[in-house]
């Protein structure tokens, strides 16, 4: 599951060169990781 989320965020980063989108995807993935780890 974690690997899937990481690959998904990486694909989004590669597709979108936007720094704002990059930060948004990072924050969302971090929140998901925190929710899954607890």
Secondary structure, 3 states (H helix, E strand, C coil): CHHHHHHHHHHHHHHCCCHHHHHHHHHHHHHHHHHHHC
